Amino acid sequence: MGRLAKQNHDSKIWRGANSPLGAKVQANGVNFALYAEHAEKVELCLFDQDGKETVRFELPEKTNQIWHGFIPGVKVGQFYGYRV
């Protein structure tokens, strides 16, 4: 589980970009991009400070084996993980 975004989002996910890989903080949210060549789907999970999952998003796009999505409003300080 990584730590990046503080949960302050509006529970939607956009297409995002396939580059750079990882979690890239931007002015209005975070772009997530993960290489998973054989995955049938990738879900991004956000957790609270106690480690409880609070929301799960299916990454909406796959470009050249890279799954990606952008969550507006996400900020530095939140725990996250992937389900592949």
N, CA, C and O atoms as a GROMACS GRO file, in nm:
protein
  336
    1MET      N    1   0.085  -0.116   0.000
    1MET     CA    2   0.000   0.000   0.000
    1MET      C    3   0.090   0.122   0.000
    1MET      O    4   0.182   0.132   0.081
    2GLY      N    5   0.063   0.215  -0.090
    2GLY     CA    6   0.137   0.340  -0.094
    2GLY      C    7   0.067   0.446  -0.013
    2GLY      O    8  -0.047   0.428   0.031
    3ARG      N    9   0.136   0.556   0.007
    3ARG     CA   10   0.072   0.668   0.076
    3ARG      C   11   0.090   0.791  -0.010
    3ARG      O   12   0.203   0.829  -0.043
    4LEU      N   13  -0.019   0.852  -0.047
    4LEU     CA   14  -0.008   0.969  -0.132
    4LEU      C   15  -0.117   1.070  -0.107
    4LEU      O   16  -0.090   1.183  -0.068
    5ALA      N   17  -0.239   1.030  -0.128
    5ALA     CA   18  -0.347   1.127  -0.140
    5ALA      C   19  -0.432   1.135  -0.015
    5ALA      O   20  -0.464   1.032   0.044
    6LYS      N   21  -0.467   1.253   0.027
    6LYS     CA   22  -0.560   1.269   0.138
    6LYS      C   23  -0.700   1.276   0.080
    6LYS      O   24  -0.726   1.354  -0.012
    7GLN      N   25  -0.788   1.196   0.132
    7GLN     CA   26  -0.921   1.184   0.072
    7GLN      C   27  -0.998   1.314   0.083
    7GLN      O   28  -1.041   1.354   0.191
    8ASN      N   29  -1.014   1.378  -0.028
    8ASN     CA   30  -1.090   1.501  -0.040
    8ASN      C   31  -1.136   1.510  -0.184
    8ASN      O   32  -1.123   1.614  -0.249
    9HIS      N   33  -1.189   1.402  -0.233
    9HIS     CA   34  -1.228   1.394  -0.374
    9HIS      C   35  -1.379   1.390  -0.384
    9HIS      O   36  -1.449   1.378  -0.284
   10ASP      N   37  -1.427   1.398  -0.505
   10ASP     CA   38  -1.572   1.399  -0.525
   10ASP      C   39  -1.622   1.268  -0.585
   10ASP      O   40  -1.721   1.268  -0.658
   11SER      N   41  -1.555   1.158  -0.554
   11SER     CA   42  -1.597   1.021  -0.589
   11SER      C   43  -1.622   1.000  -0.738
   11SER      O   44  -1.719   0.936  -0.778
   12LYS      N   45  -1.532   1.055  -0.822
   12LYS     CA   46  -1.539   1.024  -0.963
   12LYS      C   47  -1.398   1.007  -1.014
   12LYS      O   48  -1.302   1.057  -0.954
   13ILE      N   49  -1.385   0.937  -1.125
   13ILE     CA   50  -1.254   0.915  -1.184
   13ILE      C   51  -1.262   0.950  -1.332
   13ILE      O   52  -1.360   0.919  -1.400
   14TRP      N   53  -1.158   1.013  -1.381
   14TRP     CA   54  -1.150   1.051  -1.521
   14TRP      C   55  -1.050   0.961  -1.591
   14TRP      O   56  -0.983   0.880  -1.526
   15ARG      N   57  -1.038   0.973  -1.722
   15ARG     CA   58  -0.950   0.888  -1.802
   15ARG      C   59  -0.803   0.901  -1.764
   15ARG      O   60  -0.734   0.799  -1.761
   16GLY      N   61  -0.755   1.017  -1.735
   16GLY     CA   62  -0.616   1.036  -1.696
   16GLY      C   63  -0.518   1.010  -1.809
   16GLY      O   64  -0.557   1.002  -1.925
   17ALA      N   65  -0.392   0.998  -1.773
   17ALA     CA   66  -0.284   0.979  -1.870
   17ALA      C   67  -0.204   0.854  -1.835
   17ALA      O   68  -0.196   0.815  -1.719
   18ASN      N   69  -0.144   0.792  -1.938
   18ASN     CA   70  -0.067   0.669  -1.914
   18ASN      C   71   0.078   0.698  -1.877
   18ASN      O   72   0.155   0.604  -1.855
   19SER      N   73   0.117   0.823  -1.869
   19SER     CA   74   0.254   0.858  -1.836
   19SER      C   75   0.253   0.986  -1.752
   19SER      O   76   0.175   1.077  -1.780
   20PRO      N   77   0.338   0.994  -1.650
   20PRO     CA   78   0.437   0.896  -1.604
   20PRO      C   79   0.371   0.786  -1.522
   20PRO      O   80   0.259   0.802  -1.473
   21LEU      N   81   0.441   0.674  -1.507
   21LEU     CA   82   0.392   0.566  -1.423
   21LEU      C   83   0.392   0.609  -1.277
   21LEU      O   84   0.472   0.693  -1.235
   22GLY      N   85   0.302   0.551  -1.201
   22GLY     CA   86   0.292   0.580  -1.059
   22GLY      C   87   0.180   0.677  -1.031
   22GLY      O   88   0.089   0.694  -1.111
   23ALA      N   89   0.189   0.741  -0.915
   23ALA     CA   90   0.090   0.839  -0.873
   23ALA      C   91   0.154   0.977  -0.887
   23ALA      O   92   0.252   1.007  -0.820
   24LYS      N   93   0.098   1.059  -0.973
   24LYS     CA   94   0.154   1.191  -1.002
   24LYS      C   95   0.058   1.299  -0.953
   24LYS      O   96  -0.052   1.315  -1.006
   25VAL      N   97   0.100   1.372  -0.850
   25VAL     CA   98   0.018   1.480  -0.796
   25VAL      C   99   0.017   1.596  -0.893
   25VAL      O  100   0.121   1.638  -0.945
   26GLN      N  101  -0.102   1.648  -0.918
   26GLN     CA  102  -0.120   1.766  -1.002
   26GLN      C  103  -0.198   1.870  -0.922
   26GLN      O  104  -0.243   1.841  -0.811
   27ALA      N  105  -0.213   1.987  -0.976
   27ALA     CA  106  -0.278   2.096  -0.904
   27ALA      C  107  -0.420   2.061  -0.858
   27ALA      O  108  -0.462   2.103  -0.750
   28ASN      N  109  -0.494   1.984  -0.938
   28ASN     CA  110  -0.634   1.959  -0.905
   28ASN      C  111  -0.666   1.813  -0.875
   28ASN      O  112  -0.783   1.775  -0.875
   29GLY      N  113  -0.564   1.729  -0.850
   29GLY     CA  114  -0.588   1.589  -0.818
   29GLY      C  115  -0.464   1.506  -0.842
   29GLY      O  116  -0.352   1.556  -0.843
   30VAL      N  117  -0.486   1.376  -0.860
   30VAL     CA  118  -0.375   1.282  -0.880
   30VAL      C  119  -0.405   1.192  -0.998
   30VAL      O  120  -0.515   1.139  -1.011
   31ASN      N  121  -0.303   1.174  -1.084
   31ASN     CA  122  -0.311   1.079  -1.195
   31ASN      C  123  -0.243   0.950  -1.150
   31ASN      O  124  -0.132   0.953  -1.096
   32PHE      N  125  -0.309   0.837  -1.172
   32PHE     CA  126  -0.255   0.706  -1.137
   32PHE      C  127  -0.232   0.627  -1.266
   32PHE      O  128  -0.320   0.620  -1.351
   33ALA      N  129  -0.113   0.568  -1.281
   33ALA     CA  130  -0.080   0.488  -1.399
   33ALA      C  131   0.000   0.367  -1.354
   33ALA      O  132   0.101   0.380  -1.285
   34LEU      N  133  -0.045   0.247  -1.395
   34LEU     CA  134   0.016   0.122  -1.350
   34LEU      C  135   0.032   0.028  -1.469
   34LEU      O  136  -0.064   0.003  -1.542
   35TYR      N  137   0.153  -0.024  -1.488
   35TYR     CA  138   0.178  -0.124  -1.592
   35TYR      C  139   0.129  -0.259  -1.541
   35TYR      O  140   0.175  -0.306  -1.437
   36ALA      N  141   0.037  -0.320  -1.612
   36ALA     CA  142  -0.017  -0.451  -1.576
   36ALA      C  143  -0.059  -0.521  -1.705
   36ALA      O  144  -0.177  -0.522  -1.740
   37GLU      N  145   0.038  -0.579  -1.773
   37GLU     CA  146   0.019  -0.634  -1.908
   37GLU      C  147  -0.093  -0.737  -1.916
   37GLU      O  148  -0.171  -0.736  -2.011
   38HIS      N  149  -0.102  -0.826  -1.818
   38HIS     CA  150  -0.199  -0.936  -1.828
   38HIS      C  151  -0.327  -0.914  -1.746
   38HIS      O  152  -0.411  -1.003  -1.736
   39ALA      N  153  -0.342  -0.798  -1.688
   39ALA     CA  154  -0.460  -0.770  -1.606
   39ALA      C  155  -0.586  -0.758  -1.692
   39ALA      O  156  -0.582  -0.706  -1.803
   40GLU      N  157  -0.695  -0.807  -1.638
   40GLU     CA  158  -0.825  -0.791  -1.702
   40GLU      C  159  -0.892  -0.662  -1.655
   40GLU      O  160  -0.975  -0.606  -1.726
   41LYS      N  161  -0.856  -0.616  -1.535
   41LYS     CA  162  -0.899  -0.487  -1.484
   41LYS      C  163  -0.808  -0.450  -1.368
   41LYS      O  164  -0.743  -0.536  -1.308
   42VAL      N  165  -0.804  -0.322  -1.336
   42VAL     CA  166  -0.726  -0.271  -1.223
   42VAL      C  167  -0.816  -0.179  -1.144
   42VAL      O  168  -0.880  -0.090  -1.199
   43GLU      N  169  -0.819  -0.201  -1.013
   43GLU     CA  170  -0.896  -0.114  -0.924
   43GLU      C  171  -0.800  -0.038  -0.833
   43GLU      O  172  -0.702  -0.094  -0.783
   44LEU      N  173  -0.829   0.087  -0.812
   44LEU     CA  174  -0.754   0.172  -0.721
   44LEU      C  175  -0.835   0.186  -0.593
   44LEU      O  176  -0.952   0.225  -0.598
   45CYS      N  177  -0.775   0.153  -0.480
   45CYS     CA  178  -0.845   0.158  -0.352
   45CYS      C  179  -0.785   0.269  -0.266
   45CYS      O  180  -0.663   0.283  -0.257
   46LEU      N  181  -0.871   0.349  -0.204
   46LEU     CA  182  -0.828   0.452  -0.110
   46LEU      C  183  -0.865   0.408   0.030
   46LEU      O  184  -0.973   0.353   0.053
   47PHE      N  185  -0.775   0.434   0.125
   47PHE     CA  186  -0.791   0.390   0.263
   47PHE      C  187  -0.786   0.508   0.358
   47PHE      O  188  -0.722   0.610   0.330
   48ASP      N  189  -0.854   0.493   0.473
   48ASP     CA  190  -0.846   0.598   0.575
   48ASP      C  191  -0.722   0.575   0.662
   48ASP      O  192  -0.645   0.482   0.637
   49GLN      N  193  -0.703   0.659   0.761
   49GLN     CA  194  -0.583   0.653   0.846
   49GLN      C  195  -0.574   0.522   0.925
   49GLN      O  196  -0.465   0.483   0.966
   50ASP      N  197  -0.687   0.455   0.946
   50ASP     CA  198  -0.688   0.328   1.020
   50ASP      C  199  -0.668   0.207   0.929
   50ASP      O  200  -0.670   0.094   0.977
   51GLY      N  201  -0.650   0.230   0.800
   51GLY     CA  202  -0.630   0.121   0.705
   51GLY      C  203  -0.758   0.061   0.651
   51GLY      O  204  -0.754  -0.042   0.584
   52LYS      N  205  -0.872   0.125   0.677
   52LYS     CA  206  -1.000   0.077   0.627
   52LYS      C  207  -1.024   0.135   0.487
   52LYS      O  208  -1.010   0.255   0.465
   53GLU      N  209  -1.060   0.048   0.394
   53GLU     CA  210  -1.089   0.094   0.258
   53GLU      C  211  -1.214   0.181   0.259
   53GLU      O  212  -1.318   0.142   0.313
   54THR      N  213  -1.203   0.299   0.198
   54THR     CA  214  -1.316   0.391   0.198
   54THR      C  215  -1.383   0.403   0.062
   54THR      O  216  -1.502   0.432   0.054
   55VAL      N  217  -1.307   0.380  -0.044
   55VAL     CA  218  -1.364   0.389  -0.178
   55VAL      C  219  -1.276   0.310  -0.274
   55VAL      O  220  -1.155   0.297  -0.252
   56ARG      N  221  -1.337   0.259  -0.379
   56ARG     CA  222  -1.264   0.182  -0.481
   56ARG      C  223  -1.308   0.230  -0.619
   56ARG      O  224  -1.428   0.245  -0.645
   57PHE      N  225  -1.211   0.254  -0.706
   57PHE     CA  226  -1.236   0.297  -0.843
   57PHE      C  227  -1.176   0.197  -0.939
   57PHE      O  228  -1.063   0.152  -0.918
   58GLU      N  229  -1.247   0.160  -1.044
   58GLU     CA  230  -1.188   0.083  -1.153
   58GLU      C  231  -1.117   0.181  -1.246
   58GLU      O  232  -1.178   0.276  -1.294
   59LEU      N  233  -0.987   0.158  -1.271
   59LEU     CA  234  -0.917   0.246  -1.364
   59LEU      C  235  -0.982   0.233  -1.501
   59LEU      O  236  -0.995   0.122  -1.552
   60PRO      N  237  -1.024   0.344  -1.560
   60PRO     CA  238  -1.110   0.340  -1.678
   60PRO      C  239  -1.039   0.319  -1.811
   60PRO      O  240  -1.105   0.285  -1.910
   61GLU      N  241  -0.909   0.337  -1.817
   61GLU     CA  242  -0.839   0.332  -1.946
   61GLU      C  243  -0.720   0.237  -1.942
   61GLU      O  244  -0.658   0.217  -1.837
   62LYS      N  245  -0.690   0.178  -2.058
   62LYS     CA  246  -0.572   0.093  -2.076
   62LYS      C  247  -0.507   0.134  -2.208
   62LYS      O  248  -0.568   0.124  -2.314
   63THR      N  249  -0.381   0.180  -2.200
   63THR     CA  250  -0.306   0.222  -2.317
   63THR      C  251  -0.171   0.151  -2.313
   63THR      O  252  -0.091   0.175  -2.222
   64ASN      N  253  -0.144   0.065  -2.411
   64ASN     CA  254  -0.016  -0.007  -2.417
   64ASN      C  255   0.017  -0.079  -2.287
   64ASN      O  256   0.127  -0.064  -2.234
   65GLN      N  257  -0.076  -0.155  -2.235
   65GLN     CA  258  -0.064  -0.233  -2.110
   65GLN      C  259  -0.053  -0.146  -1.985
   65GLN      O  260  -0.020  -0.198  -1.878
   66ILE      N  261  -0.079  -0.018  -1.996
   66ILE     CA  262  -0.076   0.072  -1.880
   66ILE      C  263  -0.219   0.115  -1.849
   66ILE      O  264  -0.286   0.177  -1.931
   67TRP      N  265  -0.263   0.081  -1.730
   67TRP     CA  266  -0.395   0.120  -1.682
   67TRP      C  267  -0.382   0.256  -1.616
   67TRP      O  268  -0.286   0.281  -1.544
   68HIS      N  269  -0.479   0.346  -1.640
   68HIS     CA  270  -0.466   0.480  -1.585
   68HIS      C  271  -0.600   0.545  -1.558
   68HIS      O  272  -0.702   0.511  -1.617
   69GLY      N  273  -0.595   0.642  -1.465
   69GLY     CA  274  -0.711   0.722  -1.430
   69GLY      C  275  -0.669   0.841  -1.347
   69GLY      O  276  -0.563   0.840  -1.285
   70PHE      N  277  -0.751   0.941  -1.344
   70PHE     CA  278  -0.725   1.065  -1.270
   70PHE      C  279  -0.840   1.088  -1.173
   70PHE      O  280  -0.957   1.083  -1.212
   71ILE      N  281  -0.807   1.115  -1.047
   71ILE     CA  282  -0.910   1.145  -0.947
   71ILE      C  283  -0.894   1.290  -0.903
   71ILE      O  284  -0.796   1.325  -0.838
   72PRO      N  285  -0.991   1.373  -0.938
   72PRO     CA  286  -0.983   1.514  -0.896
   72PRO      C  287  -1.002   1.527  -0.745
   72PRO      O  288  -1.078   1.452  -0.683
   73GLY      N  289  -0.932   1.623  -0.688
   73GLY     CA  290  -0.948   1.653  -0.545
   73GLY      C  291  -0.863   1.570  -0.452
   73GLY      O  292  -0.859   1.598  -0.333
   74VAL      N  293  -0.795   1.468  -0.501
   74VAL     CA  294  -0.710   1.386  -0.416
   74VAL      C  295  -0.582   1.464  -0.385
   74VAL      O  296  -0.529   1.533  -0.472
   75LYS      N  297  -0.534   1.454  -0.261
   75LYS     CA  298  -0.420   1.533  -0.218
   75LYS      C  299  -0.314   1.448  -0.149
   75LYS      O  300  -0.340   1.332  -0.114
   76VAL      N  301  -0.199   1.504  -0.130
   76VAL     CA  302  -0.089   1.437  -0.062
   76VAL      C  303  -0.129   1.399   0.079
   76VAL      O  304  -0.185   1.481   0.152
   77GLY      N  305  -0.101   1.273   0.119
   77GLY     CA  306  -0.127   1.228   0.255
   77GLY      C  307  -0.220   1.109   0.267
   77GLY      O  308  -0.236   1.057   0.378
   78GLN      N  309  -0.281   1.064   0.161
   78GLN     CA  310  -0.379   0.954   0.161
   78GLN      C  311  -0.312   0.820   0.132
   78GLN      O  312  -0.216   0.815   0.055
   79PHE      N  313  -0.360   0.714   0.192
   79PHE     CA  314  -0.314   0.580   0.161
   79PHE      C  315  -0.391   0.526   0.040
   79PHE      O  316  -0.510   0.553   0.025
   80TYR      N  317  -0.322   0.451  -0.046
   80TYR     CA  318  -0.387   0.392  -0.162
   80TYR      C  319  -0.321   0.258  -0.194
   80TYR      O  320  -0.210   0.230  -0.149
   81GLY      N  321  -0.391   0.177  -0.272
   81GLY     CA  322  -0.338   0.048  -0.318
   81GLY      C  323  -0.414   0.006  -0.442
   81GLY      O  324  -0.514   0.066  -0.479
   82TYR      N  325  -0.364  -0.100  -0.505
   82TYR     CA  326  -0.426  -0.150  -0.628
   82TYR      C  327  -0.476  -0.292  -0.608
   82TYR      O  328  -0.417  -0.370  -0.533
   83ARG      N  329  -0.584  -0.325  -0.676
   83ARG     CA  330  -0.632  -0.463  -0.691
   83ARG      C  331  -0.621  -0.493  -0.840
   83ARG      O  332  -0.681  -0.424  -0.922
   84VAL      N  333  -0.544  -0.595  -0.874
   84VAL     CA  334  -0.520  -0.628  -1.014
   84VAL      C  335  -0.574  -0.767  -1.043
   84VAL      O  336  -0.564  -0.815  -1.156
   0.00000   0.00000   0.00000
